[in-house]
Amino acid sequence: MSSDLCLLSLHDISREGLHRILSSDGFNILVSCRNFSRIVEATFDNEFSVVIDLHDREGQMEAIRAISAAHPTAKIAVLVDHFEMSSMIECFDAGVDGYIVKSMSSQPLTTALRLVTLGQKVLPSELADVLSRHGGEHPVPTGNLEHEMEGANLSARERDVLCCLMGGYSNKVIARELDVCEATVKVHVKAILRKLDVSNRTQAAMWASTRGFSNYNLAGHGRIQLADN
């Protein structure tokens, strides 16, 4: 997977700092600019990722949408000063692959960006803190998965897909994990969103996490537990 990056930030010192940190860790900086139009209008020979460091939320979203439209295969990571749930959801809805809070040091930052370039979804650790604080409002399963999912009426295969959504997997990766075609995954995702009454994949993953679904399916197993076809 390519480690080519474009950097977008209004501030010279931020771009210079990111350039030095990422270059020293093996990333190849293709473009470093303050205006997203330069990235939108550029032509790139290989796959690349974009790091967006903009303080203005409206400008940030405009840049995300414009870059995603111009370069649909580009991976996008946004750097933010602090965690905000509504901002994170809006970013992922717009096509972002990583939402990174800048309170971390350089090593975790480069690791997170490596994951983004590899096609993984990167969520902030602050999200886990939020979910843990609110998790007590919902029952945590004690071993009876059918009872836990009864209200949602999810099939066994839909639960498998929901586990994958919690891991931030793309439809292509889910299809490979579950050994089904990508079209089948799309059907399952659509059914999950309808049954959970949520509008996107991120909200579905959060719905499951706040109800302890991850505790039952993922904790202690180290892999997704698949249902029989």
C-alpha positions in Angstrom: 0.0 0.0 0.0 1.3 3.4 -0.9 2.8 5.7 1.7 2.4 8.8 -0.5 0.7 11.7 1.4 -0.7 15.1 0.7 -0.7 17.6 3.6 -3.3 20.3 4.0 -3.0 23.0 6.7 -3.5 26.7 6.8 -0.5 27.2 9.0 3.1 27.0 7.7 4.5 25.8 11.0 1.9 22.9 11.1 2.7 21.8 7.6 6.5 22.0 8.2 6.2 20.1 11.5 4.1 17.3 9.9 6.3 17.2 6.9 9.4 16.6 9.1 7.7 14.0 11.3 6.2 12.0 8.5 9.1 12.2 6.2 11.4 10.9 8.9 9.1 7.9 9.3 9.2 6.9 5.6 6.2 8.8 4.2 6.6 10.4 0.8 5.1 13.9 0.8 3.6 14.6 -2.6 2.0 18.0 -1.9 2.0 20.3 1.1 -0.4 23.2 0.8 -2.8 25.6 2.5 -5.6 25.4 -0.2 -7.4 22.1 -0.9 -7.9 23.1 -4.6 -4.3 22.3 -5.2 -4.9 18.7 -4.2 -8.2 18.6 -6.1 -6.7 19.8 -9.3 -3.5 17.6 -9.1 -3.0 14.4 -11.0 -1.3 11.5 -9.2 0.1 8.3 -10.7 -0.4 6.2 -7.6 -2.8 5.8 -4.7 -2.3 8.4 -2.0 -3.6 9.6 1.3 -4.5 13.1 2.6 -3.9 14.5 6.0 -6.2 17.5 6.7 -5.3 19.8 9.6 -7.9 22.6 9.5 -9.3 24.3 12.6 -12.4 25.6 10.9 -15.0 22.8 10.8 -16.9 24.2 7.8 -13.7 24.5 5.9 -12.6 21.1 6.9 -15.8 19.5 5.7 -15.6 21.4 2.4 -12.1 20.1 1.9 -13.1 16.5 2.7 -16.0 16.5 0.2 -14.0 18.2 -2.6 -11.0 15.9 -2.3 -13.2 12.8 -2.0 -15.1 13.8 -5.1 -12.0 14.5 -7.1 -10.0 11.5 -5.9 -12.5 8.8 -4.8 -9.8 6.2 -3.9 -7.8 8.6 -1.7 -7.6 7.8 2.0 -8.3 10.8 4.2 -7.3 11.5 7.8 -8.3 14.6 9.7 -6.4 16.0 12.6 -8.5 17.7 15.3 -7.7 19.7 18.4 -10.2 17.8 20.6 -12.7 15.0 20.3 -16.3 15.9 19.4 -18.8 13.2 18.7 -20.9 15.1 16.2 -17.8 16.2 14.3 -16.4 12.7 14.1 -19.7 11.3 12.8 -19.9 14.1 10.2 -16.4 13.4 9.1 -16.9 9.6 8.6 -20.2 10.3 6.9 -18.3 12.5 4.4 -15.8 9.7 3.7 -13.0 10.2 6.1 -10.9 7.1 7.0 -9.2 8.4 10.2 -10.2 10.9 12.9 -7.1 11.7 14.9 -6.9 13.9 18.0 -3.7 15.9 18.1 -3.0 15.3 21.8 -1.0 12.2 20.9 2.8 12.1 20.3 4.4 11.7 16.9 4.9 7.9 17.1 1.2 7.0 17.6 0.3 9.6 15.0 2.5 7.9 12.3 1.1 4.5 13.4 -2.4 5.8 13.0 -1.6 7.2 9.5 0.0 3.9 8.5 -3.3 2.2 9.3 -5.2 4.7 7.3 -3.0 4.1 4.2 -3.6 0.3 4.7 -7.3 0.9 4.4 -8.2 0.7 8.1 -10.6 3.0 9.8 -9.0 4.8 12.7 -11.1 6.0 15.6 -9.9 8.1 18.5 -9.3 6.6 21.9 -11.6 9.2 23.4 -14.5 7.4 21.7 -13.9 4.4 23.9 -14.0 6.6 27.0 -17.4 8.0 25.9 -18.8 4.6 25.2 -17.5 3.2 28.6 -19.2 6.1 30.4 -22.5 5.5 28.8 -22.3 1.7 28.5 -23.9 1.2 31.8 -27.2 2.6 30.5 -27.6 -0.5 28.4 -27.6 -4.2 29.3 -24.3 -6.0 28.7 -24.9 -9.6 27.4 -24.0 -12.4 29.7 -23.7 -15.1 27.1 -27.1 -15.3 25.4 -26.6 -13.5 22.1 -30.1 -14.3 20.8 -31.6 -12.6 23.9 -29.4 -9.5 23.4 -30.3 -9.1 19.7 -34.0 -10.0 20.1 -35.1 -6.4 20.0 -33.2 -5.6 16.9 -34.2 -8.9 15.2 -30.9 -9.3 13.4 -30.1 -12.5 11.7 -26.9 -14.5 12.5 -25.2 -13.2 9.4 -26.3 -9.7 10.0 -24.7 -9.9 13.5 -21.5 -11.1 11.8 -21.6 -8.1 9.5 -22.3 -5.8 12.4 -19.1 -7.1 14.1 -17.2 -6.1 11.0 -18.7 -2.7 11.0 -17.5 -2.2 14.5 -14.0 -2.9 13.3 -14.3 -0.3 10.6 -14.1 -2.8 7.8 -15.0 -1.8 4.2 -17.6 -3.9 2.3 -14.7 -5.5 0.3 -12.9 -6.6 3.5 -16.2 -7.8 5.1 -16.9 -9.9 2.0 -13.5 -11.5 2.2 -13.8 -12.1 6.0 -17.2 -13.8 5.6 -16.5 -15.5 2.3 -19.4 -13.9 0.5 -19.7 -11.5 -2.4 -19.6 -7.8 -1.9 -23.2 -7.4 -3.2 -24.4 -9.6 -0.4 -22.6 -7.5 2.2 -24.3 -4.4 0.8 -27.7 -6.1 1.3 -26.8 -7.0 4.9 -25.6 -3.5 5.7 -28.8 -2.0 4.3 -30.9 -4.4 6.4 -28.8 -3.6 9.6 -29.3 0.2 9.2 -33.0 -0.3 8.7 -33.5 -2.6 11.6 -31.4 -0.5 14.0 -33.1 2.7 12.7 -29.7 4.4 12.1 -28.6 6.3 9.0 -25.0 5.1 8.5 -22.3 2.5 9.4 -20.7 4.6 12.1 -24.0 4.9 14.0 -24.6 1.2 13.6 -21.2 0.4 15.2 -21.9 2.9 18.0 -25.3 1.3 18.6 -23.7 -2.1 19.0 -20.8 -0.8 21.2 -23.1 1.0 23.7 -25.1 -2.2 24.2 -22.2 -4.4 25.0 -22.4 -6.2 21.7 -18.6 -5.9 21.2 -18.1 -7.5 24.7 -19.9 -10.6 23.6 -18.6 -11.0 20.1 -15.0 -9.8 20.2 -13.6 -9.8 23.8 -11.4 -12.8 24.4 -11.7 -14.2 20.9 -9.2 -12.1 19.0 -11.3 -12.6 15.8 -14.8 -12.3 14.4 -17.0 -15.2 15.4 -18.8 -16.2 12.2 -22.3 -17.7 11.9 -23.1 -20.7 9.7 -24.5 -19.8 6.3 
